[in-house]
């Protein structure tokens, strides 16, 4: 091995180590190649993937409801605008109260019981998989809408409460709402009635 090869190998190793580590830099991140995520199409794909999970377990599909979609979208947008991530908003309103506020009351039969109120799944995703730095320049590795939809539903299916909301027999209606934050977070809300 020549004396020249050693420093080059050291630079390569340092580049690989730093690739996964965010580093404060004065140069702005490069954002070329950022996909144009169509929110309505992403909402539709999440809805389809949820129904695919239901079908795999022999559960009837949920039907999209425009009013529930508006409720879900408003919650995602509110989480982006007020910078929080919770089923309960900063005013103390839960999904059912947010529904009642816009005139949507959910009552459904589940066996002999009457269920009152909306169930809700939320998920915080990102529009990129990772950021790498080379010579002080950040490069985003962007997710496609399909990757965002699939990872959102996979995340819900790994969580007992969210999985139960997706697979339970009681709800027949749903709405999905997505909002994308300036920092590339993707906030997803799904409500069930």
Secondary structure, 3 states (H helix, E strand, C coil): CCHHHHHHHHHHHHHHHHHCCCCCCCCCCECCCCCCCCHHHHHHHHHHHHHHHHHHCCCCCCEECHHHHHHHHHHHHHHHHHCCCCCCCCCCCCHHHHHHHCCCCCEEEECCEEEECCEEEEEEEECEEEEEEECCEEEEEECCHHHHHHHHHHHHHCCHHHHHHHHCCCCCEEEEEEEECCCCEEEEEEEEC
